[in-house]
Amino acid sequence: RLKGNVSGYVCNPHSLKMGTETPHPIATAALPQLSVRIVIEEMTFHKARDDDEMANLTWNDSAVQHEKIAELRNYQRINHFPGMGEICRKDCLARNMAKMIKSQPQEYSFIPKTWIFPAECTQFQNYVKELKRKRKQKTFIVKPANGAMGHGISLIRNCEKLPVQDHFIVQEYLDKPFLMEGYKFDLRFYILVTSCDPLRVFLYNDGLVRMGTEKYHMPNESNLNQLYMHLTNYSVNKHNENFERDETVDKGSKRSIGWFTEFLRTNDYDVAKFWGDVSELVVKTLIVAEPHVLHAYRMCRPGQPPGSASVCFEVLGFDIILDRKLKPWLLEINRAPSFGTDQKIDYDVKKGVLLNTLKLLNIRASDKRRNLARQKAEAQRRLYGQGSMRKLTAGSSEWEKQRHLLERRREELKERLAQVRKQVSRDEHEKRHLGNYRRIYPPDDKLLLEKYESLLSAAFQTFLAGRAASLQKEVNNPLKRMKEEDILDLLEQCELDDEKLMGKTSKQKGPKVHILYEAKMYKKVYFYAFGRYFFPKQLLLH
C-alpha cells in the first residue's frame, strides 16, 4: 500500500508500524524486506493502519526526519537515531575520525588514511609528492562520499588523473589483507544501539563473511580494474559467474562469522583477541558518534529526563576487513543494512539479528497504557502544584536559601534513584534476553570502562567544546556512578540536614560524610557533606 512517500506495514499487540521513506514515489520494492516481515509475524505482532500514529514501533529503511522523532510518544520506538549520519556517511566518518586521530592517535589507528575531495585535495597531492620523493608507490581506492553497494568505486595508482572538483573520498588501499582460500573478504558485523542517553551497545555474535570472486593478487597497473578481485561487496560480486551460492555456512562466496570464528580457533589464532579487537573498534567508533547523536537526540526530545527510556534504537552494519596480522580495519558503516535473504545463510543470520533485537527492546502491549497513566498523573500533579518547589525571592533569608538548596538536592537524588532502579530493571531484562548478542558498552571490565569514558570525554571536548557544556558536565556527573544504596545514604543525610535546619534534635553528631565517587584514572575522590560536594582539600577547609 502506498501513502505519499511512505509504504506502511504495521502491527499490534505491540502495535508495530513498519515503513519505508524514499525521496520519490515507490512501488512494491518499498515493502519491508522478507526477513523483517517474517520476524514480525513470529513475534505475533499485528498490522496497524498506515495512518495509525499510536503504533508502538516504526521501522524505516532510511534515515528519518528529526520532526518525526520529536513527535513520538514516550512508549513508541523508531529504528534510527538522529545524528548517526556523522559516522554512516563516508565523508562525515572520515572528517570525524580525523579529529579523533589528532586528539587520540594511539586509540584510533584502525581506519586507513583518508582524504575528502575537493577540500583536502592539496593535502593528498602533497602526500603523493612525499611518496615519490621516497620512491614509494601506493594504491588508493576512490569512493563516492555517500555511495553504497560498491557503486562508483575504483582503484588508482596514477593520482594525477583524479578530478579535483568532484565530491568523493580517497583512501589508502589495504594491499596485504588476510586471505581465505586465496580470496580477499570482509566481515559484516551487526551492532545494536538501544540508547544514546546513556550509551548502550550490543554486538551480535554472528554475521557474514563476504568474499571476492577472483583470486587476490597485489594491485598493479594490469589488475586495477578487476573489481571482483579487489572489492568484497556482495552487490558487486554476485554478478560474477564465479560467485558460488551454497546452502551451508562453510562453503561458497558468502559464509558466516560463526564459521569463521571456528576456522580461526582450528588454526590456532587467538579468537578472544579477535573478538576483543572488533568490540573495541566498534565502541571507539560509536564514541565518535555519541556527542553528535546525544546532542541531536536531546534537541528532538527537549525536557526528557536523562536516563529515560529511549524512543530510538538502531541496527548498524559494520564492514570490517582484516590485514594479514588479523588486525581489524574499519571500511564503512551502514545505517540501513540489507535484510534481504538471497540465500539460506542470509535468512539464518539476519532473522537471528532481528529476532534478538526485538526481544532485547522489550516492547510490550502495556507500554502505551502505562505511559498514558503516567501522563495523566503528571498533569494532575502540575494542576495541584504537587511536588513543585517554592521559589526564592530577593529577600529570602539564609535559612530559606539553605532549605531551598536542600530540597533541590533531595529532588535530584530522588530523580537519580528512580533512574537507577529503572536501569537495574532494564539490565535484568537484558541479561535474560541477550540471545546471541553480547553487551560491549558499557563493558563489565572496569579498567576498559575507564578508558572508554576517558575517550568519551575527549570526544565531547573535541566535537562539542563550547556548544554543549551541559552535556559534558552531565557525562562527568558523579551521581551517574552511584548505586542505589549510595543514593539512599545521601537521601538519609538530606533528612538529617533538614531536621537540623528545622530545629529538631538528631542522634547523629557531626556531619555524615560519604565517599561519593572514585576514579582511579584521575586519582580524584569526591565527598558529600553539609549538603554539598567537596574535593578533599575543600573539605579540610571546612
Summary of the structure (lengths in Angstrom):
residues: 542
radius of gyration: 26.8
end to end distance: 70.7
largest distance: 90.6
contacts: 1578
relative contact order: 0.11
helix: 42%
strand: 19%
